[in-house]
């Protein structure tokens, strides 16, 4: 593959008389259409002697005569017919490359790698990603399930283009956009003494064991839940710290304690788990979209348009 810094005239090569470029191919194809040097020179607005000289240079490069010049005019040689077929393909490939490049600049083609947290409102995210995908059929979408801290690392390193995480996130190399917020609910085993309650106070479960994501992989999520209880005057008993939401809910279903989850997680519930709203008014938990600060991709910008910032 030609290096980006290589001069454009080397696309087709060099020969003793100097560089060969696509202009020579264009001249050749116009002559093929006109089959007359005079008409071709007028159409190209190039003096006929200069045009003839350029074709001689092309023939020197190819190493074969492309035109048979005789009293009746000019005709393509066998080599000329073969070169014409390949030249037409080359021009079409260049045109296609131009169109593809323009579409990429407009954000219509390419690849976007996305990170999702398992505790997020992924229905909210995926519905918009699916709508984007339908509108941009030539964009490849790759989705990875990743905890918040790993998403931050992956965005900064460029391994993913955009992450959907729990807020707050603060990093000097990352831009953050808040896109969603929702209330928290309590998840309990169906056999729990409070399973039939309409609402639950923090004090009702504060003495029970909390199952939660480890702080090292979801610091904002961990701190949010712990702070809710501390502000109400309760210290929690944390026995199980699990990375994956389905396992957390499986533990709850089997009587390993309780947890707090965003309300949207009820859609992915377990048959033996019940979800109850809190009696207290608590701050909403927020979800954000993160991208590297210096990422100016038009492709990414078109996806971000699907997720307007919210207050």
Secondary structure, DSSP 8 states (H G I E B T S, - for coil): ---TTS-GGGSS-EETTEE--HHHHHHHHHHHHH--HHHHHHHHT--HHHHHHHHHHHHHHHTS--EEEETTEEEE-HHHHHHHHHHHHHHHHHHHHHHHHHHHHTTSSEEEEEEE-TTS-HHHHHHHHHHHHHH-TTEEEEEEE--HHHHHHHHHHTS-SEEEEES----TTEEEEEEEEE-EEEEEETTSTTTT-SEE-HHHHTTSEEEE--TTT-HHHHHHHHHHHHHTT---EEEEE-S-HHHHHHHHHTTS-BEEEEGGGGGG--TTEEEEEESS----EEEEEEEETT---HHHHHHHTTS----
